[in-house]
């Protein structure tokens, strides 16, 4: 298929490469052309604007920072709306505000094209290895039609009508943030109480305490880099969207609000450009201990 891909950041750039390897012709677009160098080497074409990336394609994917950026990419000057029409499908993989996802889908439908909101999870290694989970919202028949293309990047879970994918992604990030903060508290408490760190980690990865965060993210704490592939600025953007969704739904969400405050404290303390797991370092520093651990902790974005 002819595919446009807008947004070649840490996740988007890796995901787009899997589409090229799957045999599709890509036209790529990003604010930073250097991010597309590998894609161009593999045969992709370059577009200077979102409209150029979208015109005469079968599918156009977008994956940008957040709601403000996706609205600009779709509705701004030389945006996707000015270039798409009947028969085309727009798939947005941005972590977005659900109401904006629904509104943009309506605007895209007015052109004759169809929209799917399909934000992703699975970290950079998932994007690199074609195992990036996608939560899809929109018309189910459209999702099934484009599923073979989407599955080149990872598994696709159909969640319901427009906006459902965005809501599911926020719920996923909601749980991750709570798990990350809780992981720091539990490991610090165990170590501060005299339990060997490696033994504590091995034990907590089984039974009722098991979580993806413990398996996948703890090594970034042990290595001492706290996973710079996803920054505290991005965490806070997502947590603000999550709290807004809780407000819209009318849920109390006390743990979510507390965890947002913890991530904000980490962002203020260490800097918004620092890795997401600095929320664990807050707990380390408060207890005056380190969770660094000797080992061959290969960063997940290199796997």
C-alpha positions, 0 to 999 in steps of 0.5 A: 500500500501507499502509506504516509507516516507523520511523526518519526519520534522514538516510537513512530520512527521505529514503527514506520520502519516495520511498515517499510520492511513489510513491503509498503511504500512510505512517505514520511514527514517530521519536523526534523528531517534527520529522523527520517534518514534510515527510512529514506535509505530503505526507500521511503520518500520525504514530505515537507508537510503533512498534506504532502505525506497524506496526498494519494495514500491509502493510509496515513499514520500520525504519531506526535506529542499530544493533542495540540500537535495532532490538531495542528497536523490535521487541521493546520495550514498544509494539514492532512485535512487538506489532502485526504478524501474518499477511500483513505484511512487516517490512523492516529497513534498519538496519546490524545484527548478522547473528545478531540479524537472524536471531533477530528474523526468527524472532520475527517469523515466529512472529507469522505475519508475514515478515521481510527484512533489507535494509540500504542503501548509497549515501549521502544523495544515493542516498536522496534520489534513489531510488538507494539500494542495498538488500541483501536477505536472507530468503525470495526469494519475499517479496522479489520480492513487495515488490520494486516498493515497495522499488525506489522507494527504489533497486535491490534485490539479493537476497543469500540467506536471513535475515542475508545482507543484513546480512552483505553490508552489513558487507562493503560498509562494510568495503571503504569504510572501507579505501578511505577510509583508503587514499584519504587516504594516497595523496592526501597522499603524492602532494601531499607529493611535489609532485604537483598535488592536482587532477591526482592526483585526476583520475589516481587516478579511472581505472585500477586505483586507481579507487573509488566513494570517490574519485569520491563522497567526495574532494570532501567532503575538498576542501571541508573538511567531511569529510562530516558526514552520516555521523559518526565515531560511526556509523563506529565502530559499523559497524566494531565490527560488522564486526570482530565478523562477522570474528571469528564467521567466523574470518577474520584481517582485519588491514587491517580491524582496523587501519582500525578503529583509525584511525577510532577515533583520528579519533573520539578526536582530532576528536570522534564527532560529526564527519564520517566522512572525518576519517580522511583529516584524520588523514593530512593533519595528520600530514603537515602539509598540507591537501587543501582545494581550490578548487571548487564542491563541492556537498555530496552531500546537497544533490544 
